[in-house]
Structure formats: structure tokens, C-alpha cells
Amino acid sequence: MKMKKVKLESLALPEKGAIISGPFGSNISSKFFVERGVPVIRGNNLCLDYSKFNDSGFVFITQEKADELNCWADKEDLLFTAAGTLGQVGVLKEPLNFTRYVISNKQIRVRLDSTKVNTLYAYYWFSSPWMFKRIAGVNKGSTVPLLTLAEIRDLPIFLPENRSTQDAVVEVLESISNKIALNKKMNQKLEAMAKRLYDYWFVQYDFPDKNGHPYKTTGGPMTYNPTLKREIPVGWEVVDINELCQIVDCLHSKKPDFCYEDENSYLLALENITKEGYIDLSDKYYISKKDFAEWTSRICVRENDFLFTNAGRAGDMGMVPEGVLCAIGRNITAVRPEKINPWYLRCFFKSLYMQEQILNNLDQGSFFMSFNVRSIKKLQVLMPSEPLMKKFISFVEPHLKRIEKNNKEISRLTALRDKLLPLLMNGQVVVG
């Protein structure tokens, strides 16, 4: 397949303003914000995981202010973060929640000529690891990294000479990305169902009583619990987590060198624990067999263990999926359920009770707050009656196992896409 190297500028529409930056000298300050109007694109709307565009979390300005700024972004436009977190790339693809958008002063918009380039081909190219490295490295020594219009115009891109080949490359990458997005959307719905049931039964206490009626609403007896500082159903307990689980801290040694000797010799780092509460195995940090033995000397984490981040994103949690036996890196604590069902514990760890305890037990004695092994050992777990817990588990376990299955597929597809991306973009894999 013949490839050609061109500059991004040569692919823009041949018209003035095809490549623009946000309003110079203006940060669209809060005095212009309105409850509903024209959405302003900011850094939080551009992603680093090939999800194209986060069409939510906007601030809004009036139509009059948007017309005055005249920095519009429409569907099919390519977007770059120009200040701060360089390397963020987005594209406005249907379906979109709004007809038009404006960009902030930290964004650059590029309007491409569709006769020369498939917009999604350009998006995948500029979202790739090699272009992220190039873009993120611009003005590396500056206090606030900036990406100028001139630097955007000069960004290189390799294109198949045949436009139909671009379309075929995009079709392959989109089929993978769409399946990943579908799995993530399904997971969100399944998580919401599990959370809603947990909250209804164990926060509002309206689980079905022996007559099938909502317990608290129909006058089920309650008793005040001084640990949780609220009333809970009579017969329920609040139990010290140390009575239910084994809690194991990580090694605090220097992180071992990356070394691939064996598919099973790897450790999980903070990056593998997602904000959604999953373990992402698409990017494993491999270590030597010797280092693996050392880093699993305290614990080799396995299915149904829980991992907590100690610093940075303090208190984030992930449940180890089926088939995993590995080490944990620094700033991670493992919690192994021994006298409690892991599926119930997972829901508890994502509940309001847990959020309150994390906030109350954060260690603020250093330069940054941490949720370390001492904090975790202070946790108290709400324990309902055994029959009710079993009934709850029978409802949620299938949903949570489906999430785990989806996550495995997401990891596999992500690894496949990352492997295919450079091969497709460099013409090493031919698609017809």
C-alpha cells in the first residue's frame, strides 16, 4: 500500500478560518455563563482513550456571546487541547447532543477537507501513542505547555494514497471501538442496576419484609447504631473489616525494572485500577520471575480480591477478575474477603457508607492525602441478616459477573486495536 506524508494544514478546507484557536485573551469567564445556551468545549470534553468526544459536563454561554466570540465547532471538526494537558484529541461525530459548540481559549479546531481525508482516519492518527508523545512533548520545559497554531499546521500525517483505503482502515478501527463502547455502556447500566438495588435495600432499608412489603416504609423496627450514626434495621450489625477480611499492604521497595520473561509475571499499578472500580488488564507491567517472587512474597492477588489506591486517586477500588494471579505495585493495598461474600462487599465498597468512611479516614499527615493500610483497617462494614444478603447476591451476582466478562473483552479488544493501529496506519496490514 502506497503511503504519503503530508502536513495537517494541507488537509484543511481551503478557506479562511479552517484552523482556529479559541478566543484570544478570553477564558470565557463565569460572568458569561448561563444555565442553558451554547455549550463550551473544554479539556474535559476531549479524551485520551479513543472515545472521540465527551458530550457532557459543559458550561454554557448565550447565543449573543457565542456569536461575538465566533469560534464555532461543528460536526466532523477535529479538536486539540492547546494548553495544559497536551495530547488530548477529539472529533465531533454524530450522534451529538447539540447542533453547534464553541471552543474555549485552550482548544484548537481544525476543519478538514473530506475529499482529501476521512475525519476519523485523522482522528485515530493524532490519537495514536506516537502522535501523543510528539504533541505532549511540545514546549516540555515551559511552566504551562502550549500548542500553537503553527505547530498544529505542521503536524505530520501518513495517508494511504487511495481514499477508499482510508475508509477501510477506519471501518476496521471503528468496529473495534464501537464494540468497546457498547460494552462500556452495558456495564454502566448493569452497575446502575446493582447500585440502585443496594441503595434501596441497604441505605433506604426498604428491602422486602416477610410479607413482601418495603421494610422501613411500612414500619419495620429500627435501632440507632453509634458507629454509622444512623438507625439501621433491628438484627443488623456493623462489623470491623479486620474480622471479615485479610488486609495486606504492598511492598514499599523501588519499582522493579520492566522485564518480559513470562506472560504471568506482572504487577498491577495505579493505572490498572479504573475510576469506575474495575481492573484494566490491557496494559500490564511485566517483571522478571525473580522480582515477581519478591513482589508476591506478601500476597499474590487473585480472583475476588479488592485493590485500593493509597495515594493520588486515594480510595479508588478495583475487584480482581477471574483468572488473575499477579503482584501489586506501590501505593496499593489488597483486601481479601474471608468471612463475607465478595459480591456483597463489592457493592458495599461502592456505597455511600464507604464514601463517608474514606473521607473520614484519609491520612492528612503528609504532603498529600492518602488512604493507606491504616485507613483501610479502620473500616466498618454493614452486615444485614444472612437470608437477606443471600437474596441480594442472587440478584446482583449475574449482573456483576457480566460486567467482569465485558471488561475482559474490552481489555482484549483494546490490546487488539493498539496492536493493529500502527500496522494499519503504516501500511503494514492491507485492508480492501
For each residue, the residues with C-beta under 8 A, 3 or more apart:
1: 160 162 165 427 430
2: 160 161 162 427
3: 158 159 160 161 426 427
4: 158 159 161
5: 156 157 158 159
6: 10 11 156 157 159
7: 10 11 153 154 155 156 157
8: 11 12 19 110 122 126 152 153 154 155 156 157
9: 12 19 153 154
10: 6 7 116
11: 6 7 8 112 113 116 117 122 157
12: 8 9 18 19 110 111 112 113
13: 18 111 112 113
14: 18 113
15: 18 111
16:
17: 20 111
18: 12 13 14 15 110 111
19: 8 9 12 108 109 110 111 149 152 153
20: 17 71 103 108 109 149
21: 24 71 82 103 105 107 108 109 149
22: 26 71 82 102 103 104 105 106 107 108
23: 26 28 69 71 104 105
24: 21 105
25: 105
26: 22 23 29 69 105
27: 104 105
28: 23 32 40 59 61 65 69 102 104 105
29: 26 32
30: 33 59
31:
32: 28 29 61 62 65
33: 30 59 60 61
34: 37 60 61 62
35: 60
36: 60
37: 34 60 61 62 63 66
38: 60 61 62 63 65 66 98 100 101 102
39: 58 59 60 97 98 101 102
40: 28 58 59 60 61 101 102 103 104
41: 45 46 58 73 79 90 101 102 103 104 107
42: 45 58 59 104 106 107
43: 46 81 84 85 88 106 107
44: 54 57
45: 41 42 53 54 55 57 58 90
46: 41 43 53 54 79 80 81 88 89 90 107
47: 50 51 52 53 54 88 90
48: 87 88 127 132
49:
50: 47 124 127 177 180 417
51: 47 54 181
52: 47 90 91 93 123
53: 45 46 47 79 90 91 92 93 96
54: 44 45 46 47 51 57 90
55: 45 96 97 98
56: 97
57: 44 45 54
58: 39 40 41 42 45
59: 28 30 33 39 40 42
60: 33 34 35 36 37 38 39 40
61: 28 32 33 34 37 38 40 65 66 69 102
62: 32 34 37 38 65 66
63: 37 38 66 67
64: 67 68
65: 28 32 38 61 62 68 69
66: 37 38 61 62 63 69 72 100 102
67: 63 64 70
68: 64 65
69: 23 26 28 61 65 66 102
70: 67
71: 20 21 22 23 102 103 109
72: 66 100 101 102 103 109
73: 41 77 79 92 100 101 102 103 107 109
74: 77 92 100 101 111
75: 92 93 94 96
76: 91 92 93 111 112 114 119
77: 73 74 91 92 109 110 111 112
78: 89 90 91 109 110 111 112 119 122 123 126
79: 41 46 53 73 89 90 91 92 103 107 108 109 110
80: 46 88 89 90 107 108 110 126 135 147 152
81: 43 46 84 85 86 87 88 89 106 107 108 147
82: 21 22 86 106 107 108 146 147 148 152
83: 86 105 106 144 145 146 147
84: 43 81 106 144 145
85: 43 81 88
86: 81 82 83 135 136 138 145 147
87: 48 81 132 133 135 136
88: 43 46 47 48 80 81 85
89: 46 78 79 80 81 123 126 127 135
90: 41 45 46 47 52 53 54 78 79 80 123
91: 52 53 76 77 78 79 119 120 122 123
92: 53 73 74 75 76 77 79 96 101
93: 52 53 75 76 96 119 120
94: 75
95:
96: 53 55 75 92 93 99
97: 39 55 56
98: 38 39 55 101
99: 96
100: 38 66 72 73 74
101: 38 39 40 41 72 73 74 92 98
102: 22 28 38 39 40 41 61 66 69 71 72 73
103: 20 21 22 40 41 71 72 73 79 107 108 109
104: 22 23 27 28 40 41 42 107
105: 21 22 23 24 25 26 27 28 83
106: 22 42 43 81 82 83 84
107: 21 22 41 42 43 46 73 79 80 81 82 103 104
108: 19 20 21 22 79 80 81 82 103 147 149 152
109: 19 20 21 71 72 73 77 78 79 103
110: 8 12 18 19 77 78 79 80 152
111: 12 13 15 17 18 19 74 76 77 78
112: 11 12 13 76 77 78 116 117 119 122
113: 11 12 13 14 116 117
114: 76 117 118 119
115: 163
116: 10 11 112 113 163
117: 11 112 113 114 121 122 157 159 163 166
118: 114 121 122 163 166 167 170
119: 76 78 91 93 112 114 122 123
120: 91 93 123 124 170 173 174
121: 117 118 124 125 159 166 167 169 170
122: 8 11 78 91 112 117 118 119 125 126 157
123: 52 78 89 90 91 119 120 126 127
124: 50 120 121 127 128 169 170 173 421 425
125: 121 122 128 131 157 158 425
126: 8 78 80 89 122 123 131 135 155 157
127: 48 50 89 123 124 131 132
128: 124 125 131 132 421 422 425
129: 132 133 418
130: 133 134 422
131: 125 126 127 128 134 135 155
132: 48 87 127 128 129 135 136
133: 87 129 130 136 137
134: 130 131 137 138 155
135: 80 86 87 89 126 131 132 138 147 155
136: 86 87 132 133 145
137: 133 134 140
138: 86 134 135 145 146 147 151
139: 142 145 146 147
140: 137 145
141:
142: 139 145 146
143:
144: 83 84
145: 83 84 86 136 138 139 140 142
146: 82 83 138 139 142
147: 80 81 82 83 86 108 135 138 139 151 152
148: 82 151 152
149: 19 20 21 108 152 153
150: 153 154
151: 138 147 148 154 155
152: 8 19 80 82 108 110 147 148 149 155
153: 7 8 9 19 149 150
154: 7 8 9 150 151
155: 7 8 126 131 134 135 151 152
156: 5 6 7 8
157: 5 6 7 8 11 117 122 125 126
158: 3 4 5 125 425 426 427
159: 3 4 5 6 117 121 166
160: 1 2 3 163 165 166 169 427
161: 2 3 4 165
162: 1 2 165 166
163: 115 116 117 118 160 166 167
164: 167 168
165: 1 160 161 162 168 169 431
166: 117 118 121 159 160 162 163 169 170
167: 118 121 163 164 170 171
168: 164 165 171 172 431 432
169: 121 124 160 165 166 172 173 424 425 431
170: 118 120 121 124 166 167 173 174
171: 167 168 174 175 431
172: 168 169 175 176 420 424 431
173: 120 124 169 170 176 177 417 420 421 424
174: 120 170 171 177 178
175: 171 172 178 179
176: 172 173 179 180 413 416 417 420
177: 50 173 174 180 181 417
178: 174 175 181 182
179: 175 176 182 183 409 413
180: 50 176 177 183 184 410 413 414 417
181: 51 177 178 184 185
182: 178 179 185 186
183: 179 180 186 187 406 407 409 410 413
184: 180 181 187 188 406 410
185: 181 182 188 189
186: 182 183 189 190 402 406
187: 183 184 190 191 276 278 403 406 407
188: 184 185 191 192
189: 185 186 192 193
190: 186 187 193 194 399 400 402 403
191: 187 188 194 195 276 277 403
192: 188 189 195 196
193: 189 190 196 197 396 399
194: 190 191 197 198 347 396 399 400
195: 191 192 198 199 347 350 351
196: 192 193 199 200
197: 193 194 200 201 392 395 396
198: 194 195 201 202 203 347 348 350 351 392 396
199: 195 196 202 203 204 351 352
200: 196 197 203 204 206 207
201: 197 198 204 205 206 207 384 388 392
202: 198 199 205 207 347 348 351 382 384 392
203: 198 199 200 351 352 353
204: 199 200 201 216
205: 201 202 215 216 220 222 232 233
206: 200 201 214 215 216 217
207: 200 201 202 214 215 384 388 392
208: 212 213 214 215
209: 212 213 214 215 218 220
210:
211:
212: 208 209
213: 208 209 217 218
214: 206 207 208 209 217 218
215: 205 206 207 208 209 218 220 233
216: 204 205 206 219 220 222 233
217: 206 213 214
218: 209 213 214 215
219: 216
220: 205 209 215 216 233 234
221: 233 234
222: 205 216 231 232 233 234
223: 231 232 233 234
224: 230 231
225: 228 229 230 231 232 236 238
226: 229
227: 238 380
228: 225 232 238 353 380 382
229: 225 226
230: 224 225
231: 222 223 224 225
232: 205 222 223 225 228 236 238 382
233: 205 215 216 220 221 222 223 236 384
234: 220 221 222 223
235: 385
236: 225 232 233 382 383 384 385
237: 382 383
238: 225 227 228 232 380 381 382 383
239: 243 244 380 381 383
240: 243 244 379 380 381
241: 244 245 247 335 376 377 379 380 381
242: 245 247 377
243: 239 240 339
244: 239 240 241 337 338 339 340 345 381
245: 241 242 335 336 337 338 339 340 345
246: 335 336 338
247: 241 242 333 334 335 336 373 376 377
248: 298 299 333 334 335 336
249: 252 298 333 372 373
250: 298 310 328 329 330 331 332 333 334
251: 294 295 297 298 330
252: 249 330
253: 294 330
254:
255: 329 330
256: 259 267 287 288 291 294 295
257: 287 288 291
258: 285 286 287
259: 256 286 287 288 291
260: 286
261: 265 286 288 289
262: 265 286 289 292
263:
264: 325 326
265: 261 262 286 287 288 289 291 292
266: 284 285 286 287 292 326 327
267: 256 285 287 292 295 326 327 328 329
268: 272 273 279 285 301 307 326 327 328 329 332
269: 272 285 329 332
270: 273 309 312 313 329 331 332
271: 280 283
272: 268 269 279 280 281 283 284 318
273: 268 270 278 279 280 307 309 313 316 317 318 332
274: 277 278 279 280 316 318
275: 313 316
276: 187 191
277: 191 274 316 317 318 319 346 349 350
278: 187 273 274 318 319 403 407
279: 268 272 273 274 307 318 319 320 321 324 407
280: 271 272 273 274 283 407 411
281: 272 284 321 324 408 411
282: 410 411 414 415 418
283: 271 272 280
284: 266 272 281
285: 258 266 267 268 269 329
286: 258 259 260 261 262 265 266
287: 256 257 258 259 265 266 267 291 292 295 327
288: 256 257 259 261 265 291 292
289: 261 262 265 292 293
290: 293 294
291: 256 257 259 265 287 288 294 295
292: 262 265 266 267 287 288 289 295 296 327
293: 289 290 296 297
294: 251 253 256 290 291 297
295: 251 256 267 287 291 292 327 328 329
296: 292 293 299 300 326 327
297: 251 293 294
298: 248 249 250 251
299: 248 296 305 328 334 336
300: 296 325 326 327
301: 268 305 307 320 324 325 326 327 328 334
302: 305 320 324 325
303: 320 321 322 323 324
304: 319 320 336 337 342
305: 299 301 302 319 320 334 335 336 337
306: 317 318 319 320 334 335 336 337 342 345 346 349
307: 268 273 279 301 317 318 319 320 328 332 333 334 335
308: 315 316 317 332 333 334 335 371 376
309: 270 273 312 313 314 315 316 317 331 332 371
310: 250 314 331 332 333 370 371 372 373
311: 314 331 368 370 371 372
312: 270 309 331 368
313: 270 273 275 309 316
314: 309 310 311 358 362 368 369 370 371
315: 308 309 358 362 371
316: 273 274 275 277 308 309 313
317: 273 277 306 307 308 309 349 350
318: 272 273 274 277 278 279 306 307
319: 277 278 279 304 305 306 307 342 346 404
320: 279 301 302 303 304 305 306 307 324
321: 279 281 303 324 404 407 408
322: 303 404
323: 303
324: 279 281 301 302 303 320 321
325: 264 300 301 302
326: 264 266 267 268 296 300 301
327: 266 267 268 287 292 295 296 300 301
328: 250 267 268 295 299 301 307 332 334
329: 250 255 267 268 269 270 285 295 332
330: 250 251 252 253 255
331: 250 270 309 310 311 312
332: 250 268 269 270 273 307 308 309 310 328 329
333: 247 248 249 250 307 308 310 372 373 376
334: 247 248 250 299 301 305 306 307 308 328
335: 241 245 246 247 248 305 306 307 308 376
336: 245 246 247 248 299 304 305 306
337: 244 245 304 305 306 340 341 342 345
338: 244 245 246
339: 243 244 245
340: 244 245 337 344 345 381 383
341: 337 344 345 389 393
342: 304 306 319 337 345 346
343: 346 347 393 396 397 400
344: 340 341 347 348 389 392 393
345: 244 245 306 337 340 341 342 348 349 381
346: 277 306 319 342 343 349 350 400
347: 194 195 198 202 343 344 350 351 392 396
348: 198 202 344 345 351 353 354 381 382
349: 277 306 317 345 346 354
350: 195 198 277 317 346 347 354
351: 195 198 199 202 203 347 348 354 355
352: 199 203 355 356
353: 203 228 348 356 357 382
354: 348 349 350 351 357 358 379
355: 351 352 358 359
356: 352 353 359 360
357: 353 354 360 361 378 379 380
358: 314 315 354 355 361 362 371 375
359: 355 356 362
360: 356 357
361: 357 358 371 375 376 378 379
362: 314 315 358 359 369 370 371 375
363: 366 369 370 371 372 374 375
364: 369
365:
366: 363 370
367:
368: 311 312 314
369: 314 362 363 364
370: 310 311 314 362 363 366 375
371: 308 309 310 311 314 315 358 361 362 363 375 376
372: 249 310 311 333 363 375 376
373: 247 249 310 333 376 377
374: 363 377 378
375: 358 361 362 363 370 371 372 378 379
376: 241 247 308 333 335 361 371 372 373 379
377: 241 242 247 373 374
378: 357 361 374 375
379: 240 241 354 357 361 375 376
380: 227 228 238 239 240 241 357
381: 238 239 240 241 244 340 345 348
382: 202 228 232 236 237 238 348 353
383: 236 237 238 239 340 389
384: 201 202 207 233 236 388 389 392
385: 235 236 388 389
386: 389 390
387: 390 391
388: 201 207 384 385 391 392
389: 341 344 383 384 385 386 392 393
390: 386 387 393 394
391: 387 388 394 395
392: 197 198 201 202 207 344 347 384 388 389 395 396
393: 341 343 344 389 390 396 397
394: 390 391 397
395: 197 391 392 398 399
396: 193 194 197 198 343 347 392 393 399 400
397: 343 393 394 400 401
398: 395 401 402
399: 190 193 194 395 396 402 403
400: 190 194 343 346 396 397 403 404
401: 397 398 404 405
402: 186 190 398 399 405 406
403: 187 190 191 278 399 400 406 407
404: 319 321 322 400 401 407 408
405: 401 402 408 409
406: 183 184 186 187 402 403 409 410
407: 183 187 278 279 280 321 403 404 410 411
408: 281 321 404 405 411 412
409: 179 183 405 406 412 413
410: 180 183 184 282 406 407 413 414
411: 280 281 282 407 408 414 415
412: 408 409 415 416
413: 176 179 180 183 409 410 416 417
414: 180 282 410 411 417 418
415: 282 411 412 418 419
416: 176 412 413 419 420
417: 50 173 176 177 180 413 414 420 421
418: 129 282 414 415 421
419: 415 416 422 423
420: 172 173 176 416 417 423 424 429
421: 124 128 173 417 418 424 425
422: 128 130 419 425 426 428
423: 419 420 426 428 429
424: 169 172 173 420 421 427 428 429 431
425: 124 125 128 158 169 421 422
426: 3 158 422 423
427: 1 2 3 158 160 424 430
428: 422 423 424
429: 420 423 424
430: 1 427
431: 165 168 169 171 172 424
432: 168
